Structure formats: C-alpha cells, structure tokens
Amino acid sequence: SNKLASLAAVCVEILNRKLNSSAKLIRFLTKTAWAGCLAVTNEKLSTDAFILDKDVMNILLPSVCGSAFISLEDENDADSDTTEEEDEDDEVFGFSANATPMDLDKACNSSDENEVKSEAGDDQSEEEEEEDVELDPSALENLLLEDSDGEEKELEHHAGADSALAQLIKMKQDARKAGKDHREKAEGVHKLRCMTLLETVFARKPSQQIIMMSICPLLRARRELDKSIESITASGKKKGVTSLSEKRALLRQISALLQGKISKYDLTQAEDYHSLATEVMDDLKKCNSQSHRTCCNALLIMILKAQKFDESTILCREIFAGTVEEWSTRRTTKIHSSMFVDLIGKIPCLSRVVLLKPLAMSAKNARSSFLKLESFRMISSLYTIPMKAGNEENSAEIMALGKSIPEIAIAIAAALTDEVFSKANKARDVLKAAEKIVAYCLNRGGDELWSDVAVMKESLELFSNKTESAGIKNVCAKLQKDISKGIDAVAKKDEDVSKTPQSKKAKKKSKKVKKKSKN
C-alpha cells in the first residue's frame, strides 16, 4: 500500500471534521505535515511505497471536485440540482391535484418547525404585513373534508383550503432550499480546506501523468461552480444564499491553479493528447462565461505546444474541424472568437496553417456583418505577425499564406460591394486586410498571386467613388496604385523573358537556315 495515499486520506478526514477546540491549530499542523511529506518524496528519500501517484490523486481530487466529477468519463451537462427540485415540486403539486389523503398532524407540525428556522432572521414588520393563515390541523381538516353521519359527500372547494395548501407548499420549498444551501456551504468550506492540499501538490512540480489526470476533473468542477454562481446571481436571491462566498472563493482558487500553474507546465513526454484535447474542446463549446473560456483556451494552447509542429497541426485540425464554420454560421452556438484570437496570439505559426482558409470562408459567408469583420481582423493579424525565418514551420506557413490569398481577395471584393460595409468605420477593417494582402504580395509573394489580387482593383475603384471619407479615398487610391505596380512588374518580366537575346549557336543556326533558304 502507498503510505502517502494513507496520509492523504487522514488529512482529508481531519480537514472535514468539525473540531470544537484548537481547530485552526490542528488544521495548520495537518497542512504542514502534508507539505513536509511531499518535500520528502520530491527529494527521493522515501521508499517505493511512499510516492505521489494515482492513488493519492484519487483521494485529493474528489475532496475538491466531488466524486461524481472523477467517475464520469463522458461529459454530463444536466443540472442535477435543478432536476431534483423539479421532481420534488412535481410530487408536491401532483399530490395536491389528486387530492390524496394526507396526515395533517405530521405535515403541519413539521411545517411549523421549518417555518421557525426559515423565518428566524426576518423583521417583525414584514411578518405583520403578510397575511396570516391558520394551519391548525383540525381546522384545515374541516376545510378539506366534511363528514356527515357516515354519509359520503363530494369534496367541496373552499378558498381557505387553497391558501392554506399553497402556504404549506411554500414553507416546504423554503425549508428544502435552506437545507440545501446549508449543505452546500458545508461542502464548500470542506473543499476550500482540501484545496490547500492540492495546491501543495502542484507547487512541487508533479509528474506529467498527475497533471494530465487532474485537468478534466478540475475543469468540470470549475464549470459547475460557474454555472451555480450564475444561476444564483441571475435569480436575484444573493442575500438569502449563504454558500455563495464559498463557491466564489473555490472558483477563484481552481481558476488560479488551472491558469497560473497547470497551464504553465511542459507536457512534452505525456501521452494521449487527443482525448484530453477533445474533452477540453467539448467543454469549451458548452461554456457561457468568458472566464471559463480563458481557462479552456490556456489548456488547449498548452496541449498543442507540447507536441512537435507536424503532430500539433494534425491534432489542431481534428479538434478545430468545423469550429470556425459553426462560429460564423450557427446562431445558437456557444463558440466565441476568443478561442481563435488566443490561438493566433500564442501559436501564430500553427494558426496560419490551420485557421487561414476557414477564416477566409467565414469572411465571405458569415451570417452577420459583425462576424465578417471579426474574420477580417483575425486575417489581418495573421498576415501582420512576422514569421521566423529558417525554422521548420516556415515552409508550411508560406504555403498556407499563399494558398489563402485567392479566397481572401474574393471575400474583400465582395465586402467592398456590399452596402453594409459602406460606412467608414466598417470599411476600415476590410481595407486593412486588403493592405496586409497587398503588402505580403509586394514583399514575399510570387508573380502568380497578382492575378488573384487583381480581383480587388475594380471593387476598390467603385468603393472609392461611392464613399465620402477622404481618408478612405486615399487608402483605396494607394491600394490601387500598389496593385497596378505589381501587375505591371509581372507583365514586364514576361516581356523580358520573351525578348531575351539568342545565344551564339542559335544565331549561327538561324544564319545557316537563311542561306539555305536563299539558295
């Protein structure tokens, strides 16, 4: 057995207990003992039975994330708490609708106790303003049931019974929510205490296997916390929820661990990149908050950086397949442009190879002008970032930049003829992309690219005549001049090739042919 796993279980159990006296001291000593044992393992002074392995993490991760997050291999986005509430509500209202006999003595006694707990902190003025409903068991029974000498009669409707039953249901719901909030607060406090144990593990630079197995549980736990906090704040009941502060604190600590430590590690020798990247991408496609997207983006970039360029290109194409198209065409998608912006900023060489063609298509076929402008901005950034000359990615980058120009030029020409982009503030992003394309052709492009860029010339002239902005007119004139200059240079080269002087041998042969023809 692993002695460190046994120690982890003891530490988690101590931090989970309610201590009456010297609680802070005992917890501090527990964390100190844990940090000291980890230091011994890192110095390799322990035996084989005292190591940081999967058994230890299978104890620590559930204490922070919950055992349900560890055991699930596939993502389960259903909100279990909401489902539980709906089921219980259906049972309560279904009971009242069917008019099933109920034990009024037990129901009212329990409701009285719950009412005292849930309304302990309310002001007396608010209690006086509310309408009091008598919940005496005998009185409520008389309102609901009427017996007359053993003769059966139909149940008569009474307004007092409706209000009493509604009050009874409301009290039961309030008591259940208060109990649930109390449990969540206790769980949050326990997870915050155990979070220090997990942070100590990652402060000691664990193995790549430990890092890989911790990413998905922590990411799932963070998403559930984010979703829970968002539902509480959206409902406007922050004052009545006591567990909100613990949830926010745990969310901050998990985010700092994922972004500040885990995403900085080197995973060059790890295995099974594909499954981990797929899980992170699936989580990224389902999240709603920008903070969770930032965590997922940082983890994806870490995974892609850990591989060689060819391997990361294959993986990036697989996980990003159809992502740009979905972002630009589907209205209900949760994919955000920050995914592509972060990838372009951190790994530009990979972004040019993978994203340029999809972005060129989205610049032309996106469902809104805003998304088209976003595509043009990202295209401009891909042609702006300088390439590293002489590395292994250079040839793939140059090939991707050159092959994408025809589609980008067509998208720019289509945007300049569209009335949506007739205003100067929208046209600037389109013209900036055109400037980057023309500058690339002048500096690095071949002669064959100018025939593709020439498509923009007529659109630029029409747009210049239509716009009233002097600055836009100047930009269009400069672009037209540069395009004409490039096309003329190509034409001049073709003429020079056709007029190249013949060699001496060719001249002698031509003279002999002429003499023979004369004779």
C-alpha positions in Angstrom: 0.0 0.0 0.0 1.1 3.6 -0.7 1.8 5.3 2.6 1.3 8.8 1.1 -2.2 7.8 0.0 -3.0 6.8 3.6 -1.7 10.1 4.8 -3.8 11.9 2.2 -6.9 10.1 3.4 -6.1 11.0 7.0 -5.5 14.7 6.1 -8.8 14.9 4.2 -10.7 13.3 7.1 -9.2 15.7 9.6 -10.0 18.8 7.5 -13.5 17.5 7.0 -14.3 17.1 10.7 -15.9 19.7 12.9 -13.4 20.4 15.7 -14.6 22.1 18.8 -11.3 23.2 20.3 -7.9 24.2 18.7 -9.4 23.8 15.2 -7.1 26.2 13.5 -4.0 24.8 15.1 -4.9 21.2 14.2 -5.7 22.1 10.6 -2.5 24.1 10.3 -0.4 21.2 11.6 -2.2 18.9 9.2 -1.3 21.0 6.2 2.3 21.4 7.5 2.7 17.6 7.8 1.3 17.1 4.3 3.7 19.7 2.8 6.7 18.1 4.7 5.8 14.6 3.4 5.6 15.9 -0.2 9.0 17.5 0.2 10.5 14.2 1.3 9.0 12.4 -1.8 10.4 15.0 -4.1 13.9 14.6 -2.6 13.7 10.9 -3.4 14.4 9.8 0.2 11.3 7.7 0.5 10.8 4.0 -0.2 8.8 2.8 -3.2 5.7 2.7 -1.0 5.8 6.4 -0.4 5.2 8.0 -3.8 2.9 10.6 -5.4 0.7 8.5 -7.8 -2.8 8.0 -9.0 -3.9 6.6 -5.6 -3.1 9.8 -3.9 -4.8 12.0 -6.5 -7.9 9.7 -6.4 -8.2 10.8 -2.8 -7.4 14.5 -3.2 -9.4 15.3 -6.4 -12.8 14.0 -5.1 -12.3 16.1 -1.9 -12.1 19.2 -4.1 -14.1 18.4 -7.2 -16.5 15.8 -5.8 -16.5 12.1 -6.6 -19.1 12.5 -9.4 -16.7 14.5 -11.4 -14.0 12.0 -11.2 -16.1 8.9 -12.0 -17.7 10.3 -15.2 -15.7 9.7 -18.3 -18.2 11.5 -20.6 -19.5 15.0 -20.0 -22.9 15.2 -18.3 -24.1 18.7 -18.5 -27.5 18.1 -16.9 -28.1 20.2 -13.8 -28.8 17.6 -11.2 -29.9 20.1 -8.6 -32.5 21.7 -10.9 -33.8 18.2 -11.9 -34.1 17.3 -8.2 -36.1 20.4 -7.5 -38.4 19.9 -10.4 -39.1 16.3 -9.4 -39.9 17.2 -5.8 -42.1 20.1 -6.9 -44.0 17.8 -9.3 -44.5 15.3 -6.4 -45.9 18.1 -4.2 -48.2 19.6 -6.8 -49.3 16.2 -8.1 -50.3 15.3 -4.6 -52.5 18.3 -4.2 -54.1 17.9 -7.6 -55.1 14.2 -7.0 -56.5 15.2 -3.5 -54.8 12.1 -1.9 -55.4 11.8 1.9 -52.7 13.4 3.9 -51.5 13.2 7.5 -52.3 16.8 8.5 -50.9 16.4 12.0 -47.4 15.4 10.9 -47.4 17.8 7.9 -48.4 20.9 9.9 -46.1 20.0 12.9 -43.1 19.7 10.5 -44.0 22.8 8.6 -44.2 24.8 11.9 -40.7 23.7 12.8 -39.4 24.6 9.3 -41.2 27.9 9.4 -39.4 28.9 12.6 -36.0 28.0 11.1 -36.5 29.7 7.7 -38.0 32.9 9.2 -35.7 33.4 12.2 -33.9 36.4 10.7 -36.9 38.2 9.2 -38.1 41.6 10.5 -41.3 41.7 12.5 -42.7 44.5 10.3 -42.6 42.2 7.3 -44.4 39.4 9.3 -47.2 41.9 10.2 -47.7 42.9 6.6 -48.1 39.4 5.4 -51.5 37.7 5.6 -51.5 35.1 8.4 -53.1 31.8 7.5 -54.2 29.5 10.3 -52.7 26.0 9.9 -54.4 24.3 12.8 -54.7 20.6 11.9 -58.4 20.2 13.0 -59.4 23.5 11.2 -57.6 22.5 8.0 -59.2 19.1 8.1 -62.6 20.7 8.4 -61.9 22.9 5.4 -60.8 19.9 3.3 -63.1 17.1 4.5 -66.7 17.1 5.7 -68.2 14.1 7.4 -71.9 13.9 8.0 -73.1 10.8 9.9 -71.1 8.4 7.8 -72.7 9.6 4.6 -70.2 10.1 1.7 -70.3 13.6 0.1 -68.3 15.1 -2.7 -65.3 17.2 -1.7 -66.3 20.9 -1.8 -64.0 23.6 -2.9 -63.1 26.2 -0.4 -60.9 29.3 -0.8 -59.3 28.9 2.6 -58.1 25.4 1.7 -56.3 26.7 -1.4 -54.5 29.4 0.5 -53.5 27.0 3.4 -52.3 24.4 0.9 -50.3 27.0 -1.0 -48.7 28.3 2.2 -47.9 24.7 3.2 -46.1 24.0 -0.1 -44.2 27.3 0.1 -42.9 26.5 3.5 -41.8 23.1 2.4 -39.9 24.6 -0.5 -38.3 27.3 1.6 -37.2 24.7 4.2 -35.8 22.4 1.5 -33.8 25.3 -0.1 -32.5 26.4 3.2 -31.3 22.9 4.0 -29.7 22.5 0.5 -27.9 25.9 1.0 -26.6 24.8 4.4 -25.3 21.5 2.9 -23.6 23.4 0.0 -22.0 25.8 2.4 -20.5 23.0 4.5 -19.3 21.2 1.4 -17.7 24.5 0.1 -15.9 25.0 3.4 -14.5 21.4 3.3 -13.4 21.8 -0.4 -11.6 25.1 0.4 -9.7 23.4 3.2 -8.7 20.4 0.9 -7.8 22.8 -1.9 -4.6 23.7 0.0 -3.5 20.1 -0.1 -4.0 20.0 -3.9 -2.2 23.3 -4.3 0.8 22.0 -2.4 1.0 19.0 -4.8 1.2 21.3 -7.9 3.7 23.6 -6.1 6.1 20.7 -6.1 6.1 20.1 -9.9 4.4 16.7 -10.1 4.8 14.2 -12.9 3.1 14.7 -16.2 0.7 11.8 -15.5 -0.6 13.5 -12.4 -1.1 16.8 -14.4 -2.9 15.1 -17.2 -5.3 13.2 -14.9 -6.1 16.4 -12.9 -7.1 18.7 -15.7 -10.5 17.4 -16.7 -11.9 16.9 -13.1 -10.8 20.4 -12.1 -12.2 21.9 -15.3 -15.6 20.1 -14.8 -15.7 21.3 -11.2 -15.0 24.9 -12.2 -17.7 24.8 -14.9 -20.3 23.5 -12.3 -19.3 26.2 -9.8 -19.5 28.9 -12.5 -22.9 27.6 -13.6 -24.2 27.5 -10.0 -23.0 31.1 -9.2 -24.5 32.4 -12.4 -27.9 30.8 -11.6 -27.8 32.4 -8.1 -26.9 35.9 -9.3 -29.4 35.7 -12.1 -32.3 34.8 -9.8 -31.6 37.9 -7.6 -31.5 35.9 -4.4 -27.9 36.5 -3.4 -28.8 37.7 0.1 -30.6 34.5 1.1 -27.8 32.2 -0.1 -25.1 31.7 2.4 -22.9 29.4 0.3 -22.2 32.0 -2.4 -19.0 33.3 -0.8 -17.5 29.8 -0.5 -18.4 29.0 -4.1 -16.7 32.2 -5.4 -13.6 31.5 -3.3 -13.3 28.0 -4.6 -13.9 29.1 -8.1 -11.0 31.7 -7.8 -8.6 29.1 -6.4 -9.4 26.5 -9.1 -9.0 29.1 -11.8 -5.7 30.2 -10.4 -4.5 26.6 -10.3 -5.5 25.9 -13.9 -4.3 29.1 -15.5 -1.4 30.0 -13.2 0.2 26.7 -12.6 -1.1 23.7 -14.6 -1.2 25.6 -18.0 2.5 26.6 -17.5 3.8 23.0 -17.2 5.7 21.2 -20.0 3.9 18.1 -21.2 6.3 17.1 -24.0 6.6 13.5 -22.7 2.9 12.9 -21.9 0.6 10.5 -23.7 -2.9 10.6 -25.0 -3.0 14.2 -26.1 -6.0 13.6 -28.3 -8.5 12.5 -25.7 -7.6 15.3 -23.4 -7.7 18.0 -26.1 -11.1 16.6 -27.2 -12.5 16.9 -23.7 -11.3 20.4 -23.2 -12.7 21.4 -26.6 -16.1 19.9 -25.8 -16.1 21.8 -22.5 -15.2 25.0 -24.4 -18.1 24.6 -26.8 -20.6 24.3 -23.9 -19.5 27.1 -21.6 -21.1 30.5 -21.3 -18.7 32.6 -19.2 -15.6 34.3 -20.5 -13.5 33.3 -17.5 -14.1 29.6 -18.2 -13.3 30.1 -21.9 -10.0 31.7 -20.9 -9.1 28.6 -18.8 -10.0 26.2 -21.6 -8.1 28.3 -24.1 -4.9 28.2 -21.9 -5.2 24.5 -21.5 -5.7 23.9 -25.2 -2.7 26.0 -26.1 -0.6 24.1 -23.5 -1.5 20.8 -25.1 -0.7 22.0 -28.6 2.6 23.5 -27.6 3.7 20.2 -26.0 3.9 18.4 -29.4 6.0 18.8 -32.5 4.8 21.0 -35.2 3.5 18.3 -37.5 1.7 16.4 -34.7 0.2 19.6 -33.3 -1.0 20.5 -36.8 -2.8 17.2 -37.2 -4.4 17.5 -33.7 -5.4 21.1 -34.2 -7.1 20.3 -37.5 -9.0 17.5 -35.8 -10.3 19.4 -32.8 -10.9 22.6 -34.7 -12.6 20.9 -37.6 -15.8 22.8 -38.4 -15.3 25.1 -35.5 -14.8 28.3 -37.5 -17.8 27.4 -39.7 -20.0 26.7 -36.7 -19.0 30.0 -35.1 -19.7 32.0 -38.3 -22.9 30.3 -39.4 -24.9 28.9 -36.4 -26.8 31.4 -34.4 -27.2 29.1 -31.3 -23.5 28.2 -31.0 -21.6 29.0 -27.8 -18.2 29.2 -29.6 -16.6 32.6 -29.1 -14.0 34.3 -31.2 -11.6 34.5 -28.2 -10.8 30.9 -28.9 -9.2 31.8 -32.3 -7.7 35.1 -31.0 -5.8 33.4 -28.2 -4.6 30.7 -30.5 -3.4 33.3 -33.0 -1.6 35.3 -30.3 0.1 32.3 -28.7 0.9 30.0 -31.6 0.7 32.1 -34.8 2.6 29.6 -37.0 0.1 26.9 -36.3 -2.8 29.3 -36.7 -1.7 30.3 -40.2 -1.7 26.7 -41.3 -5.0 25.7 -39.7 -7.2 28.8 -39.5 -6.5 30.9 -42.6 -8.7 29.1 -45.1 -11.7 28.7 -42.7 -11.4 32.4 -41.8 -11.4 33.3 -45.5 -14.6 31.4 -46.0 -16.2 32.9 -42.9 -15.2 36.4 -44.1 -17.3 35.7 -47.2 -20.2 33.5 -45.9 -20.7 34.6 -42.2 -24.3 35.2 -41.1 -23.7 38.8 -40.0 -21.5 41.7 -40.8 -20.0 41.7 -37.3 -18.7 38.2 -37.7 -17.3 39.0 -41.2 -15.4 42.0 -39.7 -14.1 39.7 -36.9 -12.8 37.3 -39.6 -11.1 40.2 -41.4 -9.5 41.4 -38.2 -8.1 37.9 -37.5 -6.9 37.6 -41.1 -5.1 40.9 -40.7 -3.3 39.7 -37.5 -2.2 36.5 -39.2 -0.6 38.5 -42.0 0.9 41.0 -39.6 2.8 38.8 -37.2 6.4 38.3 -38.5 7.4 34.8 -39.4 10.5 33.2 -38.0 12.8 32.6 -41.0 14.7 29.4 -41.2 12.6 27.2 -38.9 10.8 24.0 -39.8 7.3 25.7 -39.8 8.4 28.4 -42.3 7.6 26.4 -45.5 4.2 25.3 -44.2 3.4 28.9 -43.2 4.4 30.4 -46.6 2.4 27.8 -48.4 -0.7 28.5 -46.2 -0.4 32.2 -46.6 -0.1 32.0 -50.4 -2.9 29.5 -50.9 -5.4 31.5 -48.9 -4.9 34.8 -50.8 -7.4 34.0 -53.7 -10.3 33.3 -51.3 -9.4 36.3 -49.1 -9.2 38.6 -52.2 -12.7 37.4 -53.3 -14.1 38.0 -49.8 -12.6 41.5 -49.7 -14.1 42.3 -53.2 -17.5 41.1 -52.1 -17.4 43.1 -48.9 -16.5 46.3 -50.7 -19.5 46.0 -53.0 -21.9 45.2 -50.1 -23.9 48.2 -48.8 -23.5 47.0 -45.2 -19.8 48.0 -45.3 -20.3 51.3 -47.0 -19.7 53.2 -43.7 -16.2 54.2 -43.0 -16.0 52.5 -39.5 -16.8 49.1 -41.0 -14.8 49.6 -44.2 -11.6 50.2 -42.3 -11.2 46.6 -41.2 -11.8 45.3 -44.7 -9.3 47.8 -46.2 -6.8 46.9 -43.5 -7.0 43.2 -44.5 -6.5 44.3 -48.2 -3.4 46.3 -47.2 -1.9 43.3 -45.5 -2.6 41.1 -48.5 -1.1 43.6 -51.0 2.0 44.2 -48.7 2.6 40.4 -48.5 2.4 40.1 -52.3 4.9 43.0 -52.7 7.4 41.6 -50.1 7.1 37.9 -50.2 4.6 36.8 -52.8 5.2 35.3 -56.2 4.2 36.6 -59.6 1.2 34.3 -59.8 -0.5 35.9 -56.8 -1.1 39.3 -58.5 -3.6 37.7 -60.9 -5.7 36.8 -57.8 -5.2 40.2 -56.1 -6.3 42.0 -59.3 -9.9 41.0 -58.4 -9.9 43.7 -55.7 -8.9 46.5 -58.1 -12.3 47.2 -59.6 -14.1 46.9 -56.3 -11.7 49.4 -54.8 -12.3 51.9 -57.5 -16.1 51.6 -57.2 -15.9 51.9 -53.4 -13.6 55.0 -53.7 -16.1 56.7 -55.9 -19.0 55.9 -53.6 -17.5 56.9 -50.2 -17.4 60.4 -48.9 -14.5 59.9 -46.5 -11.2 61.5 -47.7 -9.1 59.0 -45.6 -10.9 56.0 -47.2 -10.4 57.5 -50.7 -6.6 57.8 -50.0 -6.4 54.2 -48.8 -8.2 53.0 -51.9 -6.0 55.0 -54.2 -2.8 53.7 -52.6 -4.1 50.1 -52.8 -5.0 50.5 -56.5 -1.5 52.0 -57.2 0.3 49.1 -55.5 -1.8 46.5 -57.3 -1.2 48.2 -60.6 2.5 48.3 -59.8 2.6 44.6 -59.0 0.7 43.7 -62.2 2.9 45.9 -64.4 6.1 44.3 -62.8 4.8 40.8 -63.7 3.9 41.9 -67.3 7.4 43.5 -67.7 9.0 40.3 -66.6 7.1 38.3 -69.1 8.1 40.7 -71.9 11.8 40.5 -70.9 11.6 36.7 -71.0 10.1 36.8 -74.5 12.8 39.3 -75.7 15.9 37.5 -74.2 18.9 37.5 -76.7 19.7 34.3 -78.5 22.9 32.5 -77.9 25.8 32.4 -80.5 24.9 28.9 -81.5 21.3 29.8 -82.1 22.4 32.8 -84.2 24.7 30.6 -86.4 21.9 28.1 -86.9 19.5 30.8 -87.9 22.0 32.2 -90.4 22.6 28.8 -92.0 18.8 28.4 -92.3 18.5 31.7 -94.0 21.4 30.9 -96.5 19.8 27.6 -97.4 16.5 29.2 -98.0 18.2 31.8 -100.4 20.0 29.0 -102.4 
